[in-house]
Amino acid sequence: MENEFQKKQMEHIYNIIRDVLKDWWVALFIAVSISLLSYILASVTYHPTYTSSTTFVVSAKSSTMGTYANISKTNKLTSTFQSVLDSQVLKKKVAESLEMDSFDGTISIYVVPETNLLTVSVTSDSPEISFRLLKGILDNYQTISANVLGEVVMEIFEEPNYPSYPNQYFNGKNIMKRVFLYTGLLMVCVLGLLSYFKDTVKSEEEISEKLDTNAFGVLKYEPAYRNLKAFLRGNKKKMLITEPAVSFGYVENIKKMRTKLFYQNADSQAKVLLVTSAMPKEGKTTVAVNLALAIAQRGKKVLLLNGNLKQGTLEELLGVAAPEKEVLELAGQVRQTKHMSLYLWTNYGKKMKSTEFLGSRRFGEFLNQMRAEMDFIIIDGPAAIGNADTEILARRSDFSLLVVKQNDAKVSSINDTIDMLSGYGKGVIGCVLNNVFHPGTVLGYGYGYGYGYGYGKYRYGKYRYGKYGSYYGHYHRSSQKDVKEEE
């Protein structure tokens, strides 16, 4: 039970990380934009200030007073002297003496702890004005504070300094770096929260909870590259079960779906299967092609048909030459692949009026002709949402299989697609949860590579790979057992 809980937690964390990485450009764009705006705003609002200061020694007129008495006197004097300096009378007198319209500065007083030293500072937007205002205070404060300070004597300990540098420099780069970092972290948190609360299918268990169908199969995530060298070169591997680089577990899951399809179709003459998804890029083409290959491996004649006529074709993926010109008879565009009993309907060019073509009598007659010649027909259909072609293909199919990518399409969109497909033929036989997280996807590429996957002379039971030989031998025997059961 604890392992299941940990597994679900890992799946949720993985889904969040995957969503954040998928939308990293959003976080980067916003962080860069806000950091640039903050730089512009800071540069516009930046006003350098300059401070000129002087230090007084506070003592009493009577020389009999000790140091502690002077310190006590200084502490008591601070608030009184602050009131004198902040008084409009003194500021007006200083401004008049300097022939200024007003006192454009701020006065502050600081008592040096445990001493009888008093620091007076004047801050303004100009170093010259700060210095002149402080000099004006020194020249005029005595006439204003004579009756207030009483017996206190204030002697200048340190002459006023002329401020050569502003109190704080404008550091635009530092501002941009801080804002970029904080905004980036905030956006990662926002994207993570959006992913967590997104209403999608995040695990196999949620299929029965959220969708109006059952799980037909689960396909775990497969790395797109064989190794780091292939990644750096940009050489993606073909996700076909006939390729050695595809993991053993992935191949076995495709074969399990083939077995389910045979079982459900045992007492039926249904031949045409539509493979589709609610949204694009959920892996429906990969599922359709691999399911066709798996059926062909059993010696069945399978026709693979590209139902997405507005976009790419399957010729390059299966190594079939594309037709140089369109053939009047659609059956003339059917080509046998190197996989012997697998046939491909080669599409000549992109058909922008695909809806009219798929709904035409010509295409219907071609499909009926293929029903008579083939054991199975698998249609790699387009995504259902916003595409009328999918419904036409569903009307011409006997049953449908829905591919759902983990944590991708919204549940509402998936259920709308299921409702549409359920109205034709035998409806939806289930959904394939695709690209599912598992610990091996993070820790490595897996160990299920080999040739033939239990068929032919390269068998896992005989040719064992190091300490994993027993693992391969077990699955080889299981694979052979599954084949006998299917036969």
C-alpha positions as CSV (number, residue, x, y, z in Angstrom):
1,M,0.0,0.0,0.0
2,E,2.8,2.3,0.9
3,N,4.6,1.5,-2.4
4,E,1.4,2.4,-4.3
5,F,1.2,5.7,-2.5
6,Q,4.8,6.5,-3.2
7,K,4.3,5.6,-6.8
8,K,1.3,7.9,-7.2
9,Q,3.3,10.7,-5.5
10,M,6.2,10.1,-7.9
11,E,3.8,10.2,-10.8
12,H,2.3,13.5,-9.6
13,I,5.7,15.1,-9.1
14,Y,6.8,13.8,-12.5
15,N,3.7,15.3,-14.2
16,I,4.3,18.6,-12.6
17,I,8.0,18.7,-13.6
18,R,7.1,17.6,-17.2
19,D,4.5,20.4,-17.4
20,V,6.9,23.0,-16.1
21,L,9.6,21.9,-18.5
22,K,7.1,21.9,-21.4
23,D,6.2,25.5,-20.7
24,W,9.6,26.7,-19.6
25,W,9.6,29.3,-22.4
26,V,6.6,30.9,-20.7
27,A,8.4,31.3,-17.4
28,L,11.5,32.6,-19.2
29,F,9.6,35.1,-21.4
30,I,7.7,36.5,-18.4
31,A,10.9,36.6,-16.2
32,V,12.9,38.4,-18.9
33,S,10.0,40.8,-19.7
34,I,9.5,41.8,-16.0
35,S,13.2,42.1,-15.4
36,L,13.5,44.5,-18.4
37,L,10.5,46.5,-17.2
38,S,12.0,46.7,-13.7
39,Y,15.3,48.0,-15.1
40,I,13.4,50.7,-17.1
41,L,11.3,51.6,-14.1
42,A,14.2,51.8,-11.7
43,S,16.3,53.9,-14.1
44,V,13.4,56.3,-14.5
45,T,12.6,56.6,-10.8
46,Y,16.2,56.7,-9.7
47,H,17.2,60.0,-8.1
48,P,20.7,60.0,-6.5
49,T,21.0,61.7,-3.1
50,Y,24.0,63.1,-1.4
51,T,24.7,63.6,2.4
52,S,27.0,66.1,4.1
53,S,27.6,65.6,7.8
54,T,29.5,67.1,10.7
55,T,30.1,66.0,14.3
56,F,29.7,68.0,17.5
57,V,31.2,67.5,21.0
58,V,28.5,68.3,23.5
59,S,29.6,69.6,26.9
60,A,28.4,72.0,29.7
61,K,29.6,75.5,30.2
62,S,30.6,74.5,33.7
63,S,34.0,72.7,33.6
64,T,33.2,70.8,36.8
65,M,30.8,68.4,34.9
66,G,32.2,64.9,34.2
67,T,32.1,62.8,31.1
68,Y,29.1,60.8,32.2
69,A,27.2,64.1,32.9
70,N,28.1,65.2,29.3
71,I,26.9,61.9,27.9
72,S,23.6,62.2,29.8
73,K,23.3,65.8,28.7
74,T,23.9,64.6,25.0
75,N,21.1,62.0,25.2
76,K,18.7,64.5,26.6
77,L,19.7,67.1,24.1
78,T,19.1,65.0,21.0
79,S,15.3,65.4,20.8
80,T,15.5,69.0,21.7
81,F,18.2,69.8,19.1
82,Q,16.3,67.8,16.5
83,S,13.2,70.0,17.1
84,V,15.4,73.1,16.7
85,L,16.9,71.9,13.5
86,D,13.6,70.8,12.1
87,S,12.0,74.1,13.0
88,Q,10.7,76.3,10.1
89,V,12.4,79.2,11.7
90,L,15.9,77.8,11.3
91,K,15.2,76.4,7.8
92,K,13.9,79.8,6.7
93,K,16.8,81.6,8.1
94,V,19.3,79.2,6.4
95,A,17.5,79.5,3.1
96,E,17.5,83.3,3.3
97,S,21.2,83.4,4.2
98,L,22.0,81.2,1.2
99,E,19.6,83.1,-1.1
100,M,17.5,80.0,-1.7
101,D,13.7,79.8,-2.2
102,S,13.3,77.0,0.3
103,F,15.3,74.5,2.4
104,D,15.6,71.6,0.0
105,G,17.0,68.9,2.2
106,T,16.5,66.5,5.1
107,I,18.1,66.9,8.5
108,S,19.0,63.9,10.7
109,I,20.7,63.6,14.0
110,Y,22.6,60.6,15.4
111,V,24.2,60.2,18.9
112,V,27.3,58.1,18.9
113,P,26.6,55.4,21.6
114,E,28.3,55.8,25.0
115,T,29.9,59.2,23.9
116,N,29.0,62.8,24.0
117,L,29.4,63.1,20.2
118,L,26.5,64.2,18.1
119,T,26.4,63.8,14.3
120,V,24.3,66.1,12.2
121,S,23.6,65.3,8.5
122,V,21.8,67.0,5.6
123,T,20.7,65.0,2.6
124,S,19.5,66.5,-0.7
125,D,19.5,65.8,-4.5
126,S,22.8,67.7,-5.0
127,P,26.1,67.4,-3.3
128,E,26.7,71.2,-3.4
129,I,23.2,71.9,-1.9
130,S,23.8,69.4,0.9
131,F,27.1,71.0,1.8
132,R,25.8,74.5,1.6
133,L,22.7,73.7,3.8
134,L,24.9,72.1,6.4
135,K,27.2,75.1,6.5
136,G,24.2,77.4,6.7
137,I,22.9,75.4,9.7
138,L,26.3,75.8,11.5
139,D,26.3,79.5,10.9
140,N,22.7,80.1,12.1
141,Y,21.7,77.5,14.7
142,Q,23.2,79.3,17.6
143,T,21.0,82.4,17.2
144,I,17.9,80.2,17.2
145,S,18.9,77.7,20.0
146,A,20.5,80.0,22.5
147,N,17.4,80.1,24.7
148,V,16.7,76.4,24.2
149,L,20.0,74.7,24.8
150,G,20.8,76.7,27.9
151,E,24.2,75.8,29.5
152,V,25.1,73.3,26.8
153,V,28.1,74.1,24.7
154,M,28.4,72.5,21.2
155,E,31.9,72.5,19.6
156,I,32.6,71.3,16.1
157,F,34.6,68.0,16.3
158,E,34.6,67.3,12.6
159,E,34.1,69.8,9.8
160,P,31.4,69.3,7.2
161,N,32.4,67.0,4.4
162,Y,31.7,67.6,0.7
163,P,29.9,64.5,-0.6
164,S,31.7,63.3,-3.7
165,Y,29.6,60.1,-4.2
166,P,25.8,59.5,-4.0
167,N,24.4,57.6,-1.1
168,Q,23.4,54.7,-3.3
169,Y,24.6,54.0,-6.9
170,F,22.2,52.8,-9.6
171,N,22.9,49.1,-10.1
172,G,20.6,48.1,-13.0
173,K,22.2,44.7,-13.6
174,N,21.8,43.7,-10.0
175,I,18.1,44.8,-10.1
176,M,17.5,42.8,-13.3
177,K,19.2,39.7,-11.9
178,R,17.2,39.7,-8.6
179,V,13.9,40.4,-10.4
180,F,14.6,37.7,-13.0
181,L,15.4,35.1,-10.3
182,Y,12.4,35.9,-8.2
183,T,10.0,36.1,-11.2
184,G,11.3,32.9,-12.6
185,L,10.8,31.1,-9.3
186,L,7.4,32.5,-9.0
187,M,6.4,31.4,-12.5
188,V,7.7,27.9,-11.8
189,C,5.5,27.8,-8.7
190,V,2.5,29.1,-10.7
191,L,3.0,26.5,-13.5
192,G,3.4,23.8,-10.9
193,L,0.1,24.7,-9.3
194,L,-1.7,24.9,-12.6
195,S,-0.4,21.5,-13.5
196,Y,-1.5,20.1,-10.1
197,F,-5.0,21.3,-10.5
198,K,-5.3,20.6,-14.2
199,D,-8.2,18.2,-14.9
200,T,-6.3,15.6,-16.9
201,V,-5.7,11.8,-16.7
202,K,-2.6,11.6,-14.5
203,S,-2.5,7.8,-13.8
204,E,-4.0,4.5,-14.9
205,E,-6.3,4.5,-11.9
206,E,-7.9,7.8,-13.0
207,I,-9.1,6.3,-16.3
208,S,-12.1,4.5,-14.7
209,E,-12.7,7.5,-12.3
210,K,-12.7,10.3,-14.9
211,L,-13.4,8.7,-18.3
212,D,-16.5,7.1,-19.8
213,T,-14.4,4.1,-21.0
214,N,-12.0,1.5,-19.7
215,A,-8.2,1.1,-20.0
216,F,-7.3,-0.9,-23.1
217,G,-3.5,-0.6,-22.5
218,V,-0.7,1.4,-20.9
219,L,2.4,2.4,-22.8
220,K,5.2,3.8,-20.7
221,Y,7.5,6.6,-21.7
222,E,10.2,5.7,-24.1
223,P,13.3,7.9,-24.5
224,A,13.4,9.5,-27.9
225,Y,17.2,8.9,-28.2
226,R,19.3,5.8,-27.8
227,N,22.0,7.5,-25.9
228,L,23.7,10.8,-25.2
229,K,25.6,10.7,-28.4
230,A,22.4,10.3,-30.4
231,F,20.8,13.1,-28.5
232,L,23.7,15.5,-29.3
233,R,23.5,14.6,-32.9
234,G,19.7,14.9,-32.9
235,N,19.2,11.3,-34.2
236,K,15.8,10.2,-32.8
237,K,15.1,6.6,-32.8
238,K,12.1,5.1,-34.6
239,M,9.4,4.1,-32.1
240,L,8.6,0.9,-33.9
241,I,8.4,-2.5,-32.2
242,T,10.6,-3.9,-35.0
243,E,13.5,-1.6,-34.0
244,P,16.1,-3.1,-31.6
245,A,16.4,0.2,-29.6
246,V,12.7,0.0,-28.4
247,S,12.5,-1.5,-24.9
248,F,11.2,-5.0,-24.3
249,G,8.5,-3.8,-22.0
250,Y,7.1,-1.5,-24.6
251,V,6.9,-4.3,-27.2
252,E,5.2,-6.6,-24.7
253,N,2.5,-4.0,-23.9
254,I,1.8,-3.6,-27.7
255,K,1.4,-7.3,-28.0
256,K,-0.9,-7.4,-25.0
257,M,-3.1,-4.9,-26.8
258,R,-3.0,-7.1,-29.9
259,T,-4.2,-10.1,-27.8
260,K,-7.1,-8.0,-26.4
261,L,-8.0,-6.9,-29.9
262,F,-8.1,-10.5,-31.1
263,Y,-10.1,-11.6,-28.1
264,Q,-12.7,-8.8,-28.5
265,N,-13.0,-9.5,-32.2
266,A,-13.1,-13.3,-32.0
267,D,-16.9,-13.6,-32.6
268,S,-17.2,-10.5,-34.9
269,Q,-16.7,-9.7,-38.5
270,A,-15.5,-6.2,-37.5
271,K,-12.2,-5.3,-39.3
272,V,-11.9,-1.6,-39.4
273,L,-10.3,0.0,-36.3
274,L,-10.0,3.8,-36.0
275,V,-7.1,5.0,-33.8
276,T,-7.5,8.6,-32.7
277,S,-7.1,11.0,-29.9
278,A,-8.8,14.1,-28.5
279,M,-5.9,16.4,-29.1
280,P,-2.9,16.4,-31.5
281,K,0.5,15.0,-30.5
282,E,-0.8,12.4,-28.1
283,G,1.0,9.5,-29.8
284,K,-1.9,8.0,-31.9
285,T,0.2,7.4,-35.0
286,T,2.8,5.5,-33.0
287,V,0.1,3.3,-31.5
288,A,-1.6,2.7,-34.8
289,V,1.6,1.7,-36.6
290,N,2.8,-0.5,-33.9
291,L,-0.5,-2.2,-33.4
292,A,-0.6,-2.9,-37.2
293,L,3.0,-4.3,-37.0
294,A,2.1,-6.5,-34.1
295,I,-1.0,-7.9,-36.0
296,A,1.1,-8.4,-39.1
297,Q,3.7,-10.4,-37.0
298,R,0.9,-13.0,-36.5
299,G,0.6,-13.4,-40.3
300,K,-2.6,-11.4,-40.6
301,K,-3.0,-9.2,-43.6
302,V,-3.2,-5.7,-42.3
303,L,-3.9,-2.4,-44.1
304,L,-2.6,0.7,-42.5
305,L,-4.4,3.8,-43.7
306,N,-3.4,7.4,-43.0
307,G,-6.7,9.2,-42.2
308,N,-5.0,12.6,-41.6
309,L,-4.9,13.6,-45.2
310,K,-4.1,17.3,-44.5
311,Q,-0.7,16.5,-42.9
312,G,2.2,14.1,-43.1
313,T,2.2,10.5,-44.4
314,L,3.5,7.2,-43.1
315,E,5.6,6.3,-46.1
316,E,8.9,7.5,-44.6
317,L,8.3,5.9,-41.2
318,L,7.7,2.4,-42.8
319,G,10.2,2.8,-45.7
320,V,7.6,2.8,-48.5
321,A,8.1,4.9,-51.6
322,A,5.6,7.6,-52.0
323,P,3.6,7.6,-55.2
324,E,4.8,9.9,-57.9
325,K,1.3,10.6,-59.2
326,E,-2.3,9.9,-58.0
327,V,-3.8,6.7,-59.2
328,L,-7.5,6.8,-60.3
329,E,-8.2,3.5,-58.5
330,L,-7.5,3.9,-54.8
331,A,-6.6,0.3,-54.5
332,G,-3.7,0.9,-56.8
333,Q,-2.1,3.1,-54.1
334,V,-1.8,0.1,-51.7
335,R,1.8,-0.9,-51.2
336,Q,3.2,-3.9,-49.4
337,T,5.8,-3.0,-46.8
338,K,9.0,-4.9,-45.9
339,H,7.0,-6.4,-43.0
340,M,5.4,-8.7,-45.6
341,S,1.8,-9.0,-44.4
342,L,1.5,-5.3,-43.6
343,Y,0.2,-3.1,-46.3
344,L,0.1,0.7,-46.5
345,W,-2.3,2.9,-48.4
346,T,0.1,5.5,-49.8
347,N,-1.4,9.0,-49.9
348,Y,-0.5,11.2,-52.9
349,G,0.0,14.7,-51.7
350,K,-2.1,16.6,-49.1
351,K,-5.8,16.7,-49.7
352,M,-7.1,20.0,-48.4
353,K,-10.7,18.9,-49.2
354,S,-10.2,15.8,-47.1
355,T,-13.7,15.9,-45.6
356,E,-15.4,15.6,-49.0
357,F,-12.9,12.9,-50.0
358,L,-13.4,10.7,-46.9
359,G,-17.2,11.0,-47.2
360,S,-17.2,10.3,-50.9
361,R,-18.6,7.2,-52.5
362,R,-15.2,6.5,-54.1
363,F,-13.5,6.2,-50.7
364,G,-16.4,4.1,-49.3
365,E,-16.1,1.6,-52.2
366,F,-12.4,1.4,-51.7
367,L,-12.8,0.6,-48.0
368,N,-15.4,-2.1,-48.8
369,Q,-13.0,-3.6,-51.3
370,M,-10.2,-3.7,-48.6
371,R,-12.6,-5.3,-46.1
372,A,-12.8,-8.3,-48.5
373,E,-9.1,-8.5,-49.0
374,M,-7.6,-7.7,-45.6
375,D,-7.9,-9.3,-42.2
376,F,-7.6,-6.0,-40.4
377,I,-7.7,-2.3,-41.4
378,I,-6.2,0.2,-39.0
379,I,-6.9,3.9,-39.7
380,D,-4.5,6.4,-38.2
381,G,-7.1,9.2,-37.8
382,P,-6.6,12.8,-37.0
383,A,-7.3,14.4,-33.6
384,A,-11.0,14.6,-32.9
385,I,-11.4,18.0,-31.4
386,G,-12.2,20.6,-34.1
387,N,-11.8,18.1,-37.0
388,A,-14.9,16.8,-38.9
389,D,-12.8,14.1,-40.6
390,T,-12.6,12.1,-37.4
391,E,-16.4,11.7,-37.2
392,I,-16.6,10.6,-40.9
393,L,-13.9,8.0,-40.3
394,A,-15.7,6.8,-37.1
395,R,-18.8,6.4,-39.2
396,R,-16.9,4.2,-41.6
397,S,-15.1,2.2,-38.9
398,D,-16.4,-0.8,-36.9
399,F,-14.8,0.3,-33.6
400,S,-12.5,3.0,-32.2
401,L,-9.5,3.1,-30.0
402,L,-8.7,6.3,-28.2
403,V,-5.1,7.3,-27.3
404,V,-4.8,9.5,-24.2
405,K,-1.4,11.0,-23.4
406,Q,-0.7,11.2,-19.6
407,N,-1.5,14.6,-18.1
408,D,-2.1,16.2,-21.5
409,A,-5.7,16.6,-22.8
410,K,-8.5,17.8,-20.5
411,V,-10.9,15.3,-19.3
412,S,-13.9,17.2,-20.7
413,S,-12.3,17.0,-24.2
414,I,-11.6,13.3,-23.9
415,N,-15.1,12.5,-22.8
416,D,-16.6,14.6,-25.6
417,T,-14.5,12.6,-28.0
418,I,-15.7,9.3,-26.4
419,D,-19.3,10.4,-26.7
420,M,-18.9,11.2,-30.4
421,L,-17.1,7.9,-31.1
422,S,-19.6,5.8,-29.1
423,G,-22.3,6.7,-31.6
424,Y,-20.8,4.7,-34.5
425,G,-20.2,1.0,-34.9
426,K,-19.3,-0.8,-31.7
427,G,-18.1,2.4,-30.1
428,V,-14.9,2.8,-28.2
429,I,-13.2,-0.4,-27.1
430,G,-11.1,1.5,-24.6
431,C,-8.3,4.0,-24.3
432,V,-4.5,3.6,-24.4
433,L,-2.8,5.7,-21.7
434,N,0.4,6.8,-23.5
435,N,3.7,8.2,-22.4
436,V,3.2,7.1,-18.8
437,F,5.9,7.9,-16.2
438,H,7.9,5.1,-14.5
439,P,11.1,5.2,-12.5
440,G,13.2,3.7,-15.3
441,T,12.5,6.7,-17.5
442,V,14.5,8.9,-15.1
443,L,17.1,6.4,-14.0
444,G,18.0,5.0,-17.4
445,Y,17.0,3.7,-20.8
446,G,16.0,0.2,-19.5
447,Y,17.5,-3.1,-20.4
448,G,14.9,-4.6,-22.8
449,Y,16.9,-4.2,-26.1
450,G,17.2,-7.2,-28.4
451,Y,16.3,-8.7,-31.7
452,G,13.0,-10.4,-32.4
453,Y,11.8,-10.2,-28.8
454,G,11.6,-14.0,-28.4
455,Y,11.4,-14.9,-32.1
456,G,14.1,-16.3,-34.2
457,K,17.6,-17.3,-33.1
458,Y,18.4,-14.2,-31.0
459,R,16.5,-15.3,-27.9
460,Y,16.8,-13.8,-24.5
461,G,16.9,-17.2,-22.7
462,K,20.0,-18.2,-24.6
463,Y,21.9,-15.0,-25.3
464,R,21.9,-13.4,-21.8
465,Y,23.1,-10.0,-21.1
466,G,25.3,-10.1,-18.0
467,K,23.4,-10.2,-14.7
468,Y,20.1,-9.5,-16.5
469,G,20.1,-12.8,-18.3
470,S,17.6,-14.5,-16.0
471,Y,15.3,-11.5,-16.5
472,Y,15.4,-11.9,-20.3
473,G,15.1,-15.6,-20.1
474,H,12.0,-15.3,-18.0
475,Y,10.4,-12.9,-20.4
476,H,11.4,-14.9,-23.4
477,R,9.5,-17.9,-22.0
478,S,6.6,-15.7,-21.2
479,S,6.6,-14.3,-24.7
480,Q,6.6,-17.7,-26.2
481,K,3.8,-18.8,-23.9
482,D,1.7,-15.8,-25.0
483,V,2.3,-16.6,-28.7
484,K,1.1,-20.2,-28.2
485,E,-2.0,-19.0,-26.3
486,E,-2.9,-16.6,-29.1
487,E,-2.4,-19.3,-31.7
